[in-house]
Every structure is written in structure tokens, then in C-alpha cells.
């Protein structure tokens, strides 16, 4: 995932190609920063998690990362995550913040008025046989995170559930496009 803060582009996590036939791709914990003015890449402290399809937004001088898809394990049979993180680029530090109300991946986020809005995405779907289908249910969920209180607030959902959308803010209004 990527986000821009203070004229620096941050690339966080993602997938790494595996060249061995039949092998699964991995989720590196990499964080790379590209200084647009200086035309220079810098490696930052790795994420404390391994995931892709996270949702990111910048606000208050920090980067916020929500949900995503991680590696399935015996202890965590779902790859969809409900975790949230705050990254401080100045200190190059990570800290966990209040968890999401549900596991979500492939949503969109934007900052408005000091709060970070996390909208849409996908959550897990339970099949009739009880097995989990990761990210199988597209949602219209609309929540905001307040960094000052470390709390989530639920808002009216999107009328059409969507994931993998574009998002932007113009004149204090959030626009969610496509998906």
C-alpha cells in the first residue's frame, strides 16, 4: 500500500514474488520512503505485521494503517485482519491502535477534520460448510478513527458496498469512486 505525507511517498508491505513454481508469495514487512524533492529512496523500520491490501491514510503528521490480508496460520485460520496501526515517520516507530469493529481488507481511507475515515472493503464470509472465505463479503461500512481518543465511530454506510475503490477529499467532502 502507499501513502504520501510531507512530500514523501511511503510504500508499506505488499506481496513479494516467489520464483519457485507452486510456492506462495510472501508478505514482506518492508517500509520504503521516497523523498520526492530529493529523488531518493530510504528504507525505514519494518512493519510489526505481514500483510497486503491494507488501507492507509495520512493525518496529524502520522500514517494510519487498517486491516489487510496476512498469512493464515493454525491459530489464525482467516487471513483478513482487524488490526490498526499508527506509524510516526519522524520517530520511525510503530504502535498498535484500537482494533477495527470487524476484519476488513481492500477498503479506502481519508483524513477529514483530524479524523481518519475508513470506508468499504471486504470482510470474511462463512460458507455453509463452516469454512471461512477470506475477504468474500464486500461491505459498505463507514467508520472514523479519532487519533486523539483512540476510538472508532460508526457512520451511515455507503448505499452500495464496494472494495478496491479510489478515495479523495474535496471541500471537506469524501468521494469514494469505482470499486
Secondary structure as the mmCIF struct_conf table of DSSP 4:
data_model
#
loop_
_struct_conf.conf_type_id
_struct_conf.id
_struct_conf.beg_label_comp_id
_struct_conf.beg_label_asym_id
_struct_conf.beg_label_seq_id
_struct_conf.end_label_comp_id
_struct_conf.end_label_asym_id
_struct_conf.end_label_seq_id
STRN STRN1 UNK A 2 UNK A 5
TURN_TY1_P TURN_TY1_P1 UNK A 6 UNK A 7
STRN STRN2 UNK A 8 UNK A 12
STRN STRN3 UNK A 16 UNK A 16
BEND BEND1 UNK A 20 UNK A 20
TURN_TY1_P TURN_TY1_P2 UNK A 21 UNK A 22
HELX_LH_PP_P HELX_LH_PP_P1 UNK A 23 UNK A 25
STRN STRN4 UNK A 26 UNK A 26
STRN STRN5 UNK A 31 UNK A 35
TURN_TY1_P TURN_TY1_P3 UNK A 36 UNK A 39
STRN STRN6 UNK A 40 UNK A 43
HELX_LH_PP_P HELX_LH_PP_P2 UNK A 45 UNK A 47
BEND BEND2 UNK A 48 UNK A 49
STRN STRN7 UNK A 51 UNK A 52
BEND BEND3 UNK A 53 UNK A 53
STRN STRN8 UNK A 55 UNK A 59
TURN_TY1_P TURN_TY1_P4 UNK A 60 UNK A 61
STRN STRN9 UNK A 62 UNK A 66
STRN STRN10 UNK A 69 UNK A 70
BEND BEND4 UNK A 74 UNK A 75
STRN STRN11 UNK A 80 UNK A 80
STRN STRN12 UNK A 84 UNK A 88
TURN_TY1_P TURN_TY1_P5 UNK A 89 UNK A 92
STRN STRN13 UNK A 93 UNK A 97
HELX_LH_PP_P HELX_LH_PP_P3 UNK A 98 UNK A 100
BEND BEND5 UNK A 101 UNK A 102
STRN STRN14 UNK A 105 UNK A 105
BEND BEND6 UNK A 106 UNK A 106
STRN STRN15 UNK A 108 UNK A 112
TURN_TY1_P TURN_TY1_P6 UNK A 113 UNK A 114
STRN STRN16 UNK A 115 UNK A 119
STRN STRN17 UNK A 122 UNK A 126
TURN_TY1_P TURN_TY1_P7 UNK A 128 UNK A 129
BEND BEND7 UNK A 130 UNK A 130
STRN STRN18 UNK A 132 UNK A 138
STRN STRN19 UNK A 142 UNK A 146
TURN_TY1_P TURN_TY1_P8 UNK A 147 UNK A 150
STRN STRN20 UNK A 151 UNK A 155
HELX_LH_PP_P HELX_LH_PP_P4 UNK A 156 UNK A 158
BEND BEND8 UNK A 159 UNK A 160
BEND BEND9 UNK A 163 UNK A 164
STRN STRN21 UNK A 166 UNK A 170
TURN_TY1_P TURN_TY1_P9 UNK A 171 UNK A 172
STRN STRN22 UNK A 173 UNK A 177
#
